[in-house]
Amino acid sequence: MNETIPCFLGIDVAKAKLDCALLVVDGPKRKYLSKTVPNTPEGYAALIDWLARKGATAAPVCLEATGVYWEDAALALTEAGYTVAVVNPALIAAHARSLGLRTKTDTVDARAIADFCREKRPPAWTPPSASHRALRALVLRRQALVGMQAQEKNRLETTRDPEARVSVEIHLAWLSDEVKRVEQAIAKTIDDDPDLRGKRDLLDSIPGLGACSIATWLAYCADPGRFHSARQVAAFAGINPQHHESGSSVRGKPRLSKIGHAFLRRALYMPAVVALYKTEWGRRFRERLAANGKPPKLIIGAMMRKLVYVAFGVLKSGKPFDPALHGA
């Protein structure tokens, strides 16, 4: 293939495999070349070799942010010199609907992603540092352990057999120790990296944020160059307001879009509640919105967004939280 012919690579990511579609645009002609490889280092090498043989060494790459399964592939392609964009799956789904696609298969999805790459030219993904990747893995592990704790606590309430209760209690004790160990590893990972440590200290100046929420923010939102505005972070977390209005008769109540990272959204909920009810600046924020007739749930969502904007501003400016700037 002539390298001057524009081409775009779309990748549909799954746990075990990558379905790839190379869109070749030759004037008015378009064609797709398909390739499926394992989601493994050997698969990435095979994909890169295939692209080289097709003369697509400069093709922009676009893939969905599907769980954690995309990260290794994105890193391998970036290290091979490709420009990689990582896109919210909701945007790909909307694009597929706009194309009138009625069939949903991995191959069709990969082609929709390639066409999205061609039309939208999404910004390039910036790989996180090794420390950021390690922190993210530990934060995810803590989340999994806390989830298991909740399951076992619920199981303990309904278990009557003595031997079964002993088993659950032993597991709960292990989980408690393991959560503490992982939290210590999280703290050490942050302490050992000057960039993470400095950002941790800045975020710690914000009333309402605690160790867990700060670690989560650092894991997902502190990569240099990943977000250029607080609005982008809010959209990533799915806490941007969603309006439903049509004509003069439809006036739905604004609500959180929830089109984004659910884990980050959950990590912001309790800090927002703490800020609203346990801090002076949050209390004034809550009273002002309540005086305007805003319901409690909307106020919590507004504080979640407020925390995102404040945290983003603190990190961007490099200056600790200033109560005078927030009416506290």
LOKE-565537 format. One record per residue (C-alpha): x negated, y negated, z. Coordinates in steps of 0.001 Angstrom, whole numbers, plus 524288, in hexadecimal, padded with zeros to 5 digits. Layout:
BEGIN
XYZ ...
***
This chain:
BEGIN
800008000080000 7FB257F2587FCE3 7F8177EB7F809CF 7FD707DEB180441 80B217E49B8042F 811EC7E0B8810F0 815827EC14819A8 81B1E7ED2D82750 81AE97F88D830CA 826807FB9A83985 8251F805CF8443A 8306480C6584B43 82A9B810DC8582A 82E5281D2285F87 827AB8245F86A8E 8222B82EFD861D2 820FF828A68546C 8203481C4A84C5C 828DA81B108405D 82235811558375E 8275F80A3382B70 81E348026F822C6 825EE7F84681B2C 81F297F4A180E78 823E07E7FF80822 81FBE7E7197F9E4 826CF7DB117F4D3 835497DE677F454 832417ECC77F665 832207F2CF803D7 82F2B80087807E6 82CFE807B28149B 8227A811B481776 8253681A428233F 81C00820DA82CB9 81E4C827CC839B5 8130C829E18432D 8120A82E948513C 812158241B85BB3 8043B827DA85F83 7F684822AB85CD6 7F55482CB2851EE 80209827C184C2C 7FD6C8199D84C8C 7F0F481D808456D 7F8F1824A783B22 801BF818CD8395A 7F63780F84837D5 7F008818BE82DF8 7FCE28198E82668 7FE0280AC6825FC 7F01D809B3820EE 7F2ED8137B8162E 7FF0480BB481265 7F7187FF2B811BA 7FEC67F91581CE5 7F3877F557825B7 7F8FE7E79282780 8074F7EB2F82956 80E0F7E474834DE 8136D7EE8783E5C 820177ED8D845F5 825437F6FD85030 82F8F7F71B85AC5 82C917F5AD86938 832088032186C8F 82EE88060B87AC0 8204A8080987C10 81EF7810C68702D 81AE1805DF866E2 80F4C8008686E65 804BF80A4F86A9E 8088C809AC85C3B 8089C7FABE85C61 7FB4C7FA78862F7 7F5638043C8594E 7FA5F7FCA984D86 7F5C67EFB485334 7E83E7F53C855A7 7E8367FA0384776 7EA037EBF3842F4 7F89E7EB928404C 8017D7E0648445E 80BAA7E6CC84D10 818AD7E0FD85162 820AF7E71A85C4F 82F317E3E385B5E 83B047E51B8643F 8431F7F0C085F36 84F637E85385FE3 849E47DF7E8553E 847287EB2984C8B 854E47F06D84EBC 85AC17E34584B0F 8525A7E2BE83ED5 8569E7F07A83AED 864DA7EC5883C3B 862377E06B833DC 85D1A7E9878293D 869DA7F11C829A0 8632A7FDD582D58 86D2680842830A7 863A281369832E9 85AF88144E83EDD 84F6181D5F83DDE 8413E81B98841CB 83D778198583396 8482380F5F83166 844718087D83E14 83629807C6839E3 83A3F801AA82CFF 842AE7F7A883419 836FB7F42D83CAC 82E4A7F290830A6 8385C7E99C82A53 8397B7E1E2836FF 82AA87E046836AC 82B597DB4D828B1 836657D1BA82AFD 833CE7CCA3838C0 824E77CD6583986 8251D7CEF58486F 8197E7C9C98502C 80DEC7D295852B1 80D1A7DA5985F3C 801A27D74F86823 7FC3D7E39686EA5 7FB627E27187D65 7EE847E43888474 7EADC7F12088ABA 7EE487EB6389810 7FBB87E73989335 7FE377F4C688DB2 7F9F47FB3289A6A 802967F1FF8A249 80E4A7F4C8899A6 80C6D8037389B2D 80BD7802188A9F5 817CA7F93A8AA69 81F648031C8A246 81AD480E078AB3F 81F758069C8B731 82CA2804748B0BA 82DE4813138AE22 82A4E8167B8BC2F 8340780CC08C1D2 83E77812898B8FE 83B608201E8BE1D 83C2A81AE78CC03 849E2815C88C992 84E0D822E18C3D8 8489982A8B8CF3F 84EBD8216F8D94D 85BEF823528D2C9 8598F831FE8D287 85651831FC8E10D 8638E82BEC8E426 86AD3837108DD6F 86210842958E100 866C584ADC8EC65 85DF4856C48EB89 852E18555D8F588 8483D85AFA8ECB2 84C61852708E160 84C3C8466D8EA2A 83E6E849A08EEAB 83A2484A948E077 8402C83D658DD4F 83A158371A8E950 82CA383C718E5D0 82E17837128D819 83287829DD8DD4A 826A58292F8E633 81DBE82C418DAB3 8248E822288D23B 822F3817C78DCC1 8145D81A8C8DDC7 812DC81AC88CF01 819F580DCA8CD52 8108D807BB8D721 804E480D9E8D004 80979808758C2D9 80C237FB0F8C8B8 7FE357FAE68CDE7 7F9497FE8C8C052 801717F37D8BA85 7FBA47E9C68C424 7EDCC7EEA18C14D 7EFE07EDC28B294 7F4117DFA08B411 7E92F7DC4E8BDA8 7DEC17E2238B4CE 7E2AE7D9E58A905 7DFDE7CB438AA69 7EA817C77B8A0A7 7F5007CFB98A737 7F08F7CB7B8B4B2 7F16C7BD168B140 7FEE17BEB08AB49 803597C6978B715 7FF5C7BB958C030 806B27B1978B7F4 8131F7B9C18B797 812187BC478C62B 8141E7ADB58C857 8222E7AECA8C344 82BDC7B0D18CE7D 833F47BD088CBFC 829EC7C4E98C467 823F37D0788CB8C 818F27DA048C8F2 821327E35A8C0BD 8278D7D8F38B84B 81A717D2368B63F 814117DF0A8B20B 81F447E17F8A898 81E047D3DC8A2DF 80F647D5838A130 811547E2CF89AD0 81B127DE1B890A2 81A4A7CF6388F28 80C587CB15891D0 805A07D02C8858E 7FECA7C49C87F0F 805BF7C081872BE 8114A7C9B587443 81B277BF0B8775D 81A787B0E887318 826037ABE887AFF 82E0A7AF1B88703 839C07B0DB87E0F 832CC7BC3A87770 8305A7C294884AE 83EA27C0E088878 842D57C71887BB6 839257D24087DC5 83F377D4EC88B0D 84D147D395885CA 850BA7C8A888F2F 853617BE44884FA 861A77B9E888504 86AB07BFFF87AFD 8763F7B7CF8767D 8828D7BD0A87023 88A237B26686936 8921A7B22985CBE 89AAF7A7778575A 8A2C379FFE86138 8A8DE7AB6D86887 89DBE7B49486C32 895B27AF7987786 88F447BAE587E63 887967B8EE88AD8 878CE7B85988904 871B17C45D88DFB 8643E7CA6C88DBA 8614D7D00D8806C 85AAB7DC278865B 854267DE3387929 846827DFF987E3F 83DE47E6C288828 846C97EC70892A9 83BA97EF4189C26 836E77E13689BF9 844DF7DC7E89D6B 846C87E5068A98A 839D87E03C8AF0F 83ED17D2338AE7B 84BEC7D4BE8B507 847CA7D5DD8C354 83DF87CA978C27E 8490A7C2378BD35 851DD7C6048C896 846F07C3728D253 843FC7B64D8CC24 8524D7B24E8CC66 854EE7B61A8DA7F 847C37B5C48E15E 840A77A9FF8DBB0 8439A79B928DC4E 841CD798FD8CDC0 84A717A48F8CA73 854F17A0528D3F3 855B7792EE8CD9F 8563B799348C02C 861527A2298C4AA 86913797398CB0E 867FE78EAE8BEF7 86D2A799528B5F0 877B279D6D8BFA7 87C5078F478C076 87E1878FBB8B1B4 886FD79B838B307 87D467A5F98AEFA 880277B3B18B43F 875FE7BB208BC59 872257C4AA8B183 86FA37B9A88A7F6 8678B7B2928B234 85F0A7BE9D8B449 85CF87BFD48A5A1 8598C7B1668A4EF 84F857B3158AFC2 849977BEC88A8BF 847867B5F389CF1 842A07AB188A5D7 838657B42B8AB90 833E67B7D289DDD 832657A98C89A14 82B8F7A6268A6CB 8224D7B1C48A601 81F257AEE8897D0 81C9C7A09E89B02 813E57A3E28A694 80B8A7AD1E89E7B 80ADB7A3F8892CF 806FB7983389AE8 7FE0179FB58A3F9 803DF7983D8AF75 80B1879E1B8BB31 819B579C5C8BD1A 81D3778E528C092 82A0A78D148C82C 82B1977EC18C456 82D12782C48B624 838C278B4F8B981 840A97830B8C2C3 83C6178A868CEEA 
***
